[in-house]
Amino acid sequence: MIDGAILYSDAEHRLHARIKSRLFRLLSDRLDDIGGLEAIVEGAIGIPPLNAPEPDIVVTDDPEGTGPVRLGSVGDPAPAPSRSLD
């Protein structure tokens, strides 16, 4: 959801899914070595008042809890291209 509008993106085909999985594994292994950060696959980031983008991978220093990942716990998210249902 961006600015209160529900967005959709194209289906993830094998190439995208494989690259995302491999990147997640490599990134997670490296973050484990560093400590203090965790990678989450497709975790919504809460951006008040009405935004909740879901990047392929988000890195946060606060992975626990319920609801969306706190914006203050992530770096500068780069939204993926998507299309509005409007």
Steps between C-alpha positions, in 0.01 A plus 500: 500500500639838398316820593203284595474341153531125459773418250582181318805378318563237239527137608846391607628244257777254574793725410383779732414254778835320470701822503301629799551172688872491429544866596306440823721204594824684424386817674372310805828312536699824482268679746535209743879554487459874567221470759228747590314489168259253343366455147127435456337387175205713386443664838273802482661823617262731688530852363237727657236594431385251233803335344621142538732402214619138490849486351644164398745518790515748786790527746402612849655536843160423660361176350288390799142600571171515314373719220716665236873559540562842657628753249762621747654152514588480130730686265373694200250265331488506122148411384464248220303602191132419531166600360196638679165322486335839451 
